[in-house]
């Protein structure tokens, strides 16, 4: 659900506006799992994933502890 919103934002506003709204982002469990599966499938590090989705590396590490451990 939130993943679809990100794609719409990117299509409408490009990547620049997407990076400006970092404080307003929230993720549901389904979106977190999609992001983590994308990381696993593409063998991305936390740094690479954080750069792609503009998410903190600490947030990604926290998600991995909660949803993968």
Number of C-alpha atoms within 10 A of each C-alpha: 10 15 15 10 10 15 12 12 14 14 10 11 10 12 14 9 12 17 12 10 10 12 7 6 10 9 11 10 11 12 15 18 16 12 16 20 12 13 17 11 9 10 11 14 13 19 14 13 20 17 12 10 13 16 16 15 16 12 12 20 11 12 17 15 10 9 11 9 6
